[in-house]
Amino acid sequence: MDNQNTKIILFKSRSVSGRLHAAFKFINDNFRVLLKLGSYIVVPVSVVATLYMFYYNTYVNQVLEGGLSKSALVVYFILSLCMLMAVLAGGSLFYGLLIHLIEYSQEKEFTLLLSWRDIKAPVFKKSLKLLGVFALITLLFIFYLGITIALVFVSPYTLIITLPLFFALLIPALLSPYIAVIGEKGILATLVETYRRGFRYWGSTFAVHFAMTMVGIIIQVVALLPFYIVILIYGLYLHSVQVGDMAQLPFYFLILYFVFALFGTFVGYSATALSITGNAFQYGSITALRHEIEKFEEESVMV
């Protein structure tokens, strides 16, 4: 980070626009550091995701042609498992990295000299805790989904209640990683605190997450546009083959496919830093606001 950059305080009461501005400024001021350290996580995940997409197309083609072999099915299953593990591990590490850097920036400035070796221990510790939180939240939502499906068999009209309630429960859960890691709460205490705070500040949490997610989606679409064009060309090629045309793809097509897919996946995955950072400053702001309210109430009692 440039030494002339102003320190961005996490625990400061801000308006919704102020929280968004703080998140964008943090990413802008520390972009090179975030890119450097984040690449250790995002690049391997992007490679696995790209290989998965590449083989998935091959798998689909074999299914369409009716020539799917058992070995291809085994390879597809293994790649799917690797993809799932990469997403879970990579997501937790990326979350842990960003939260750690936000906390780190509150105590000292970090520069490009900051290395992965300097931060890997606390990042791994935070990531393991995040995995536990994510697992608990996921299990709870799976349980809720099961109840929702069961109620549909009783009456489809129950969806009028269960779907809005699902959405209402989902937004507060966005604060759980920060309550667990920055707030240093246990997993069960995190769950209680998540919904105690989450419902009270539901509107602002939704607004911040929605705004940052929309910006991230725009970045992802732009980054993946070359890959979408390649997919379109590949689809036209398959159609021409099916109708008996002898069209041929150029020898470098597979290289372009891999490069564009890797680039799009890397940028798209990195763009999730926007929502993660935005939610962090949302958590910091409502925590500061809560402390201000408690302090005011204490002073009122003393008077």
N, C-alpha and C positions, 0 to 999 in steps of 0.2 A: 504494500500500500504506500502510496506517495505520502511523505511525511507532512505535506501541506494539507492533506485531507482532514476534514473535521471529524472527530470521533462521533459516531452515531450511537447515542444512548439507547439501549434496549428497553429498560424499564422507565419509560416516560409516557405520560398520558398524552395521547394524540387523537386528532380526529381521524375518521376513516381515510380521508385523502392524505393526511399526515403519515399514517401508517404505510400507505402505498408508496409515498415519496421516500420514506426512510428505507423501505425494502429495495426500491430501485437504486437509491443512492449507494446503499451498501454493496449491491452487486456491481454497480458501475465503478465505484472506488477500488474494489478488490477483484475486478474481473480476471486479471492475469493470474493472480494467486489462486482463485477459485478454479480457473481453467487448468492450471498446472496440477494442483492436487486432486481435483475431481477427475482428471484424465486417468489416474491410476485405477479408478473404479469404473468409470463410464466406458472406457475403451474395451476392456475385456467383456463387459456385459453387451456392448454393441456388436462385438465380433460374434459372440454366441448367438445373439438375436438375428444377425445377418445370415449366419450359417443355417439357422433354423428356418428362416424365410426361404432361403435358397433351396433347402432340401424339401420344404413343404410343397413348393411348386412342383418339384420332381415327383413327390409322393402323389399329389393330385393328378398329375399327368398319367402316372401308372394306373391309378384307380380308374380314370376315364378310359384308358386303353384296355382295361381288364387284365393287365399283366402284372399285378402286384405280387411280389414274392414275399415269403416269410422273413427273409433276411432284411428286406426293405422295411417291413413292418417293425422289426426289432430295432433297426437303426432309428426309425421315426420315433419310437417309444423312448429310446435312450436320449435322443436329442430333445424331446419334449420335457423329459425329466430334468435334463441339464438346463434347459431354458427356464423352467420353473425355479430351480435352485439359484440360477444366476440372477433372476429378477428379485427373489426374496433376499438373497445375500447382498446383491448390489443396491437394492432399494434401501435396506437398513443401513448399510455403510455410507451411502450418499446422504441419507438423512442425518446420520451421526456426524459425518464430516461437516456439513453445513451448520448444524447446531453447535458443534464444538468451535468452529471458526467465529460464529457470532458471539459466543461466550468469550472466546480468546480475545476478540477485538475490544471487549469491555475493559480488559486489564492492560493490554499492551498492543502496540501496532505490529502488524506482521507484514513482511516484505516477501519478495520472490526468493529470498534466501531461506525462508521457512520450508522445510522438507517434510516428506511423509514420515521419515524416521522420527522427527520431533513430535509428531502428533498421533502416531498410529496406536499407542497404548490407550489413551483416553477415547479415541474414536472407536476402537474395537469394543471398549467397555460400554460406551453409549449405545453402540449398534446392537449388542447382545440384549441390553435392556429394552431397546426398541422392538426387537424381535418378539420378546415376551409380551409387550403391550399389543403389538399388531396381532399376535396369535390369539390373545384374549378377546380383543375387539372382533376379530374375524369369527371366532367360535360363537360369540354372542349374536352376531348378525346372521350366521348360518342357522342358529337356533330360532331366531325371529323369522327367518325365511321359511323354516319348516312349519312354524305355527301359521304363518300366512297362507301357505299352500294347503294346510289342513283345513283352515277356515274357508278357503275357496270351495272345497268339496261340500261344506255345509251350506254356504251361500256365496255366490260370486259378488254380491253386494258388499261383503265385508272388505273388499278391496278399497272401497270408498274411505274406510278408516285406516286400514293397515298400510296402504301405500303412502299417504301423507305423513303418517306416524313414522314410517321408515325414514323418510326424508328429514323429518324433524329430529330423529335420533342420530342421523348420519353427520350433520353439520357440527354438533358439539364434539364428536369424536375426532375432528381435525385438530383439536387442541391437546389431545392425549399425549402425543410424543413430547411436547414441550413441558407439560405438567410433570411427566415421568422423569425427564432428563434434566431440564433446567430447574424445575421445582423440586427435584430429588425426592419424589414420592415413590412409594412401593406400588406394585402393579394394581392391587385392589384399591389402594388409596387413590391412585390415578383415576381409576374408573369412577369413583364417587365424586372426586373433584372435577372431573371432566364434565359431568352432567350438571353439577351444581353451578359451575361457572358458565358452561356452554349454553344452557337454556337462557340464562340472564342476558348474555351477550350474543344471542343467536343471530340477530340481524346483521350486526357489524362483522361477525365471523363469516357469515355467508357472503357479504358484500366484498370483503377483502379477498377471500378465496376465489370467488367468481371472477373478479377483475384480473387477478394474477393468472388464473387458469386460462382465461380467454386470450390474454397476451401470449401465454405459452403455446396455446393451440395454434394461433396465427403463425408463430415462429416454426412450429412443427410442420404445419402444412406447407409453408414456403420451403423449408429444408427438404421435405420429402417430395416436392413437386417433380424434380428430375427423375426420381425413382418411380413415381406414378406414371410418367411418360414412358419409361422403360417397360413397366408392367403392361401398359396399353399396347405397346408395340409387340410385346411377347404374346399377348392375348390375340392380336390380329394374326400373328404368325401361326398360332395353334389353330385358329379358325381356318386359315388358308390351307393348312395341311389336311385338316379334316374334310375339306371339300375337294381334295385332290390336287391342289396347286403345289408346284414344286419350288416354292419360295424357300430361300435360304437366309439365315441370319449371318451377319458378318462375324468373323472370328473373334473380334474384340467385344462382342455383345455381352458375353458372360462377365468380362472384366468390368464393363460399365455397370452392369447389374449389381455386381458386388460392391464396387466403389460408391455408387449412388445410394445403395441400401445402407452401407456402413456410415456414410456421411449423414444421411437423413436420420438414422437411428441415434447416432452420437449427438447431433444437435437437438433432436427431439427429446432424448433422455435428459440432456443437460438443461433443457428448458423447464423441467420440473423444479429446478432450483428457484424459479420465480414464486411458485405457490408455497414451497417450503419456507422461503425467506419471508414472504408476506404473512404467513400464518405465525411465524416466530415473532414478528413485530406486533401482530394482533395480540398474541399472548402477553408480550411485554407491556403493551399499552393497557390492557384490561387489568393486569396485575398491579401496575402503578396506580391506576384509577381506584382499584379496590383498597390499596394502602392509603390513598388520600382520603377516601370515605371513612375508613376505620380511624384514621388520625383525627378527622373532623368530629366524628362521633365521640371519641375520647375527650377531646377538648371541650365539647359541648357538655359532657357529663361533669367535667371538672368545674366548669363555670356554674 
